[in-house]
Amino acid sequence: MSCERIEQVHAYYDGELALSQRREVEAHLNDCAECRELLAELRRVSALLTSAPLADLPADAMTRFQQSWFAAAQDRGVMRIAGWLTSAAAAILVAALLIRPPTRGGDDGSQVLALNAPWTAAAITPPADTRLADSESADLIDAAQWMANDLTPDTAR
């Protein structure tokens, strides 16, 4: 099609134009055979779609739809709970960051974690496992001591 008003004809057919624009397109349709043919074709396609028979649904289609909708509703509930739990975890994390463990000033004015805090002993104590052989247990203790020495700040040694 060579007419430049094709998009306006589509908008006219869809009812998207203001009254003044509709009048302009109607005046153009009186003069342009191509646009009149396009409008007639659009109307024919709509008539075909309107008159087409609807497909019959299988008998169990509604049951499957209801089951899938119920599953989706359960998923939404789980996601809502997960959202609340995530929010609670974030609040706990923020609170933990705001309430710091006891600190003391280092020699250079920096803040160093207190080494007598209860968590430090728990962090460097290897788990008691009676199933390990004595040499394996000694290796674990040596590794834990090495990590504790490596992680201890220089000002505390």
WOZI-V614814 format. One record per run of one state. SS is the DSSP state (A for helix, B for strand, O for the rest). FROM is the first residue (numbers start at 0). TO is the last residue. If there is no record, write none. Layout:
SS;FROM;TO
SS;FROM;TO
This chain:
O;0;4
A;5;13
O;14;17
A;18;30
O;31;31
A;32;50
O;51;59
A;60;97
O;98;101
B;102;104
O;105;109
B;110;112
O;113;116
A;117;123
O;124;132
A;133;150
O;151;152
A;153;155
O;156;156
